[in-house]
């Protein structure tokens, strides 16, 4: 009995170790395969194992000059791959350890083999390191002993010891016994890959917010030396140039968002008037063709804008054919009324689509209300105003609150495609600014700081909108 | 002849209309004026929505010399389809099309399968920590770390300049998971599952033989939305594929072509044009026409698929209105 209890406790160590190992292979900072300063700092053990190309990204010259043998890097690559595979086996073992004894035993075999394979392969990395440190040009190649090598080794040895212990302790079940796992755990295991994907692609990026507190250039490592605290945040307010940039960007962002909010009644009006059309075929026709623009990308919207409004586009050639203009005008290369133009493109793309929800809303309004209104002598517009509009208000409120919550997120595509040298001052919204600063200009920490502030404000706005909705209408929106 | 669902719905709407708009007297002058204006306004707006597509199209199939002079405004003249054939010679367009088609097919298929499976799993009350995991996934709709941390994360995972970057991040789609979950809970009777379970079917078996076939309507809807999203996506190509032009999507290519001011020769690879002399190509395809033709190639799949998919689109927005 006591033995079984200890064994159960040890399983926790076993699972924790497996999870840790599994996480480590994704972390570039803890990459035990980084045997040279020339290996990209941002690649993890997993990448070094599965992508030889990214491992030897910067080695072209070194190979040609014979400073590093290609076989050394191959060895590093294959050893990393085997370590990864071994760790996967340990992870599978940990998953099996929540089943019955038979599952556990199989899992233990997996993790024993896996951890032993990993430990042996880790020696391969060491061998690659000894080979690379014999290079003629240590200054160029910078052979470094992978900082996390021993950490990895210790973790793997613990894993191996624990696995072997459990393997010995778990008694062998008779052959007839079936593999079995409780349904609740089985369902959880089925779900786990998707939980991991969500973690990796939605939560892990949050970890990147730390860049906002460092003085970081592409390829650097984060350390206490380049820790700058809130420098980038205070720069937003203190540095005159940045401040004026921010004021301009915020003006554009809020300006265009508010224009959008002020026109958010238009889809509703569109729907109300469309439902006044008796001819169902015409109604159908309008509905079909006004929703199409919603399904093309902003790049295509720009292509269309180009074909209509550029120097040799529709408007110009028509005016020239009619003899009104002498030469074509390029409306896209003008900085005038850019907010209005963006609003109009937004409406062109989205009006018909946004109206659908209201059209459905109208068909859900109790028809007796209309009959009663008619009997009371209400005219067409009175019916619209006193029956249809109140019926659509709940939908309108929800959408309005959502658009207020999204006030800082205009999206980037629309403004990116329409941006050019003549309109760049008026079109630069927050999302586009962050992209330009971070990706195009490489100011990663600064743009991370701006993006971080944006994300936080957006979440706060969303919850405020949600609470307002809860207070006013007794219903939440998220 | 059997009536389609749409026709039936229209008929119903019409009947409703006559029922509710019954009037004691004849149409007044005001009514007529209103109707004329109403029809006119909608006709004009619809025209504004369609005309650009039509204009693009007639310019790609008309005589290129007339197009160059700007003489094709309303009707095509000198119809030819050579532009579409000559497009084959445009540098990198073929790879862009194949990348886009591949990501649309693979990405959508995986997303739909995953949404269906996860949507089913989160309805299973026995699951260990079900509500926690469900919230863990759903809450990601309401925050995001921002574009730069996202980029750094993707490059840390080795997903820059890598086709997998188009597929893997999109597999888990929280909104679609909510839609499937809601659909399963509201439209598939729980007794079906229970009786299958009594017969000894495993969870996987239940999913494959009951849930999957019965939730086809919702799966079709999310597939359509997913495919359009994949086809249109542009940001990931722009940001993640900076040093892998072979992996640019069609939208990204189009963006580049639209921003190329130089003439055609800049867009043509020297190797691919063998057989056709450069001058012939230059006169046949001026910059404007080639931009229009590539735009058309990018739009056509959406336009072709749209009429068949419209009901799914509309269903989609309606289901979005019903909160999950």
Interface residues (C-beta under 8 A of the other chain):
Chain A: X26 X28 X42 X43 X44 X46 X47 X50 X51 X54 X183 X184 X185 X186 X187 X188 X190 X191 X194 X195 X197 X198 X200 X201 X202 X203 X204 X205 X206 X207 X208 X209 X211 X273 X274 X276 X277 X278 X280 X281 X282 X284 X285 X286 X288 X289 X290 X291 X292 X293 X295 X296 X297 X298 X299 X300 X302 X303 X304 X306 X307 X308 X312 X314 X316 X317 X318 X320 X321 X328 X348 X351 X352 X353 X356 X357 X360 X363 X367 X370 X371 X374 X380 X395 X412 X413 X417 X431 X434 X435 X438 X439 X444 X447 X448 X451 X452 X454 X455 X458 X459 X462 X477 X478
Chain B: X6 X10 X11 X13 X14 X16 X17 X19 X20 X21 X22 X23 X31 X34 X35 X38 X39 X41 X42 X43 X45 X46 X48 X49 X50 X52 X53 X55 X56 X59 X70 X71 X73 X114 X117 X118 X121 X122 X124 X126 X127 X128 X129 X130 X133 X136 X137 X140 X142 X143 X144 X145 X146 X147 X148 X149 X150 X151 X152 X153 X155 X156 X157 X158 X162 X168 X169 X171 X172 X174 X203 X204 X228 X231 X232 X233 X234 X235 X239 X251 X252 X254 X255 X258 X288 X291 X292 X295 X298 X299 X302 X303 X306 X307 X310 X313 X314 X317 X318 X320 X321 X323
